[in-house]
């Protein structure tokens, strides 16, 4: 394989310093907005909206199944309330996940079931966020730039050979 066979938007493996964290569907194209970044954003927006619409139709068919089974009005209301509340919570948690890392990963794991019930909210959060940027781009860009600044600061304070700077008249005794 040639040296240029890496996927677009991936940094070279020999680059010094911190490497950007890839984002799902975008890889590392979010760093320089290259490698089809704009088309990927459009694709994520259209895909997440289409998936949300398809999920709504699926839930509609499930609700019609409940009506055909004549389970009663209270069950239908509970199903609608459950999916609405879970979707709202999933939207909020997904949106917060784009802005900050979770403070308590165990709590996020416990909400996984609730977020899977409210998957329409997560899909809508992806849709809305992809209209603004790649979902999670702002968080990862902040972390990446902070890591680059820290790396450059550490690197600039350690330039040169420290042993060569000891040119004072006093020599260290040799061990031997």
C-alpha positions in Angstrom: 0.0 0.0 0.0 1.1 3.5 -0.6 1.7 6.1 2.1 -1.3 8.1 1.0 -3.8 5.2 1.5 -5.1 6.6 4.7 -8.8 7.6 4.9 -9.4 11.3 4.2 -9.4 13.4 7.4 -7.1 11.1 9.4 -3.9 12.6 10.6 -0.6 10.9 9.8 0.4 8.4 12.5 3.8 10.0 12.9 2.5 13.5 13.8 3.8 14.6 17.1 1.5 15.7 19.9 -2.1 15.0 20.6 -4.3 13.5 17.9 -7.9 14.6 17.4 -10.6 12.2 18.5 -12.8 10.9 15.7 -16.5 11.6 15.6 -19.0 9.0 14.4 -19.7 9.4 10.6 -17.1 12.2 10.4 -13.8 10.7 11.5 -11.4 13.5 11.9 -12.7 15.6 9.0 -14.1 18.0 11.6 -10.6 19.4 12.4 -10.1 21.1 9.0 -13.6 20.7 7.6 -12.1 18.7 4.7 -12.7 15.3 3.2 -16.4 15.8 2.4 -17.3 17.4 5.8 -20.2 19.4 4.4 -21.6 16.4 2.6 -21.3 14.3 5.7 -23.2 16.9 7.7 -26.0 17.0 5.2 -26.0 13.2 5.1 -26.2 12.9 8.9 -29.0 15.6 9.0 -31.1 13.9 6.3 -30.4 10.4 7.7 -31.3 11.2 11.2 -34.5 13.1 10.2 -35.5 10.2 7.9 -34.9 7.7 10.7 -37.0 9.8 13.1 -39.9 10.0 10.6 -39.7 6.3 10.0 -39.7 5.7 13.7 -42.8 7.9 14.1 -44.6 5.8 11.5 -43.6 2.6 13.3 -44.9 3.9 16.6 -48.1 5.0 14.8 -48.6 1.4 13.5 -47.9 0.1 17.0 -50.5 2.5 18.5 -53.1 1.4 15.8 -52.4 -2.2 16.9 -53.3 -1.2 20.4 -56.5 0.4 19.1 -57.4 -2.8 17.2 -56.8 -4.9 20.2 -59.1 -2.6 22.2 -56.9 -2.5 25.2 -58.6 0.7 26.5 -58.0 4.4 26.4 -55.8 4.5 29.5 -53.2 2.1 28.0 -53.0 4.2 24.8 -52.5 7.4 26.9 -49.8 5.7 28.9 -48.0 4.6 25.8 -48.1 8.1 24.3 -47.0 9.7 27.6 -44.1 7.2 28.0 -42.7 7.7 24.5 -43.2 11.5 24.8 -41.4 11.8 28.1 -38.7 9.3 27.2 -38.1 11.2 23.9 -37.8 14.5 25.7 -35.3 13.1 28.2 -33.4 11.4 25.5 -33.2 14.6 23.4 -32.0 16.6 26.4 -29.4 14.0 27.4 -28.1 13.6 23.9 -27.9 17.3 23.4 -26.0 17.7 26.7 -23.6 14.9 25.6 -22.6 17.1 22.6 -21.6 20.0 24.9 -19.8 18.2 27.8 -18.6 14.8 28.9 -20.9 13.0 31.4 -19.9 13.7 35.0 -21.2 10.4 36.2 -20.8 7.6 33.6 -22.7 5.1 35.8 -25.7 7.4 35.7 -25.5 7.6 31.9 -25.4 3.8 31.7 -28.5 3.6 33.9 -30.3 5.9 31.5 -29.4 3.8 28.5 -32.8 2.0 28.6 -34.7 5.2 28.8 -32.8 6.7 26.0 -33.5 3.6 23.8 -37.2 4.0 24.4 -37.0 7.7 23.5 -34.8 7.1 20.5 -36.8 9.5 18.5 -35.6 12.3 20.7 -32.0 11.2 20.2 -32.5 11.2 16.5 -34.0 14.6 16.5 -31.1 15.9 18.6 -28.7 14.5 16.0 -30.7 16.2 13.3 -30.8 19.6 15.0 -27.1 19.5 16.0 -25.9 18.5 12.5 -27.5 21.7 11.2 -25.1 23.6 13.4 -22.0 21.4 13.4 -20.9 17.8 13.5 -22.5 16.4 16.6 -19.9 16.8 19.4 -17.5 18.9 17.3 -17.4 21.9 19.7 -16.6 19.7 22.7 -13.9 17.7 20.9 -12.4 20.9 19.3 -12.1 22.5 22.7 -10.4 19.4 24.1 -8.1 19.1 21.1 -7.0 22.7 21.1 -6.4 22.6 24.9 -4.3 19.5 24.5 -2.4 21.1 21.6 -1.7 24.3 23.6 -0.5 22.1 26.6 1.7 20.0 24.3 3.3 23.1 22.7 3.9 24.7 26.1 5.6 21.6 27.4 7.6 21.2 24.2 8.8 24.8 24.1 10.1 24.6 27.7 12.1 21.5 27.0 14.1 22.5 23.9 17.7 21.7 23.7 20.0 19.3 25.5 20.1 20.1 29.3 23.5 18.5 29.6 25.0 20.9 27.1 23.9 23.9 29.2 26.1 22.9 32.2 29.1 24.9 31.1 30.0 26.3 34.4 33.6 26.0 35.6 32.7 23.3 38.1 32.7 19.7 36.8 30.8 16.9 38.3 33.0 14.1 39.6 32.8 10.8 37.7 31.4 7.8 39.3 33.5 4.8 39.0 
